[in-house]
Amino acid sequence: AQSVTQLDSQVPVFEEAPVELRCNYSSSVSVYLFWYVQYPNQGLQLLLKYLSGSTLVESINGFEAEFNKSQTSFHLRKPSVHISDTAEYFCAVDTGGFKTIFGAGTRLFVKA
Amino acid sequence: DTGVSQNPRHKITKRGQNVTFRCDPISEHNRLYWYRQTLGQGPEFLTYFQNEAQLEKSRLLSDRFSAERPKGSFSTLEIQRTEQGDSAMYLCASSISGTSADYEQYFGPGTRLTVT
């Protein structure tokens, strides 16, 4: 069975500082990996995804995540955060059977 | 493209009553998913449809839960004999297969169920 662990439930950080949100997964088969974001009072939306190819994937708003197969990780990073990045971030894994497993979420709180 | 819509947005019901939720996916999307989310947790997979066929169903989905997607368009999720433990946000998502957007799920705003 697949599982996803988000190692930090909350991450407070000052504006313009770098941030890393950690995600580890377990699976005995190949996986597709995703980060979803939920801004306050909004629905979940896809931030970025890894299906195959380059292990480094980027979003349009400056986030990136790297698939590390040996460490079974898919950490999310941003070199300089903005107040508007305050949200809950969910890591998710799918083995192609369309049963997506989500982590418990990491609440990113960006302080001025 | 008006996004995924869910109705109602909020539902308060008494224990033992039946409730039904509706999800309207993005019109060209052939895949539809239902999730349940409780406070402090990520969405938990409940079931998945490809067109009108229900292809995956979680063990979380007891026999009190049933979902349908007639004609492969909108979907309904019914909970019979509700229990207080059913209180949660019920999320619907849709996606389209065979494109560059494969596996990208678009979520609706959810239906918040409170069982008193």
Interface residues (C-beta under 8 A of the other chain):
Chain A: V4 S9 Y32 F34 Y36 G43 L44 Q45 L46 K49 L51 F90 A92 D94 G97 F98 K99 T100 I101 F102 G103 A104 G105
Chain B: V4 R31 Y33 Y35 G40 Q41 G42 P43 E44 F45 Y48 Q50 L55 E56 S58 L91 A93 D102 Y103 E104 Q105 Y106 F107 G108 P109 G110
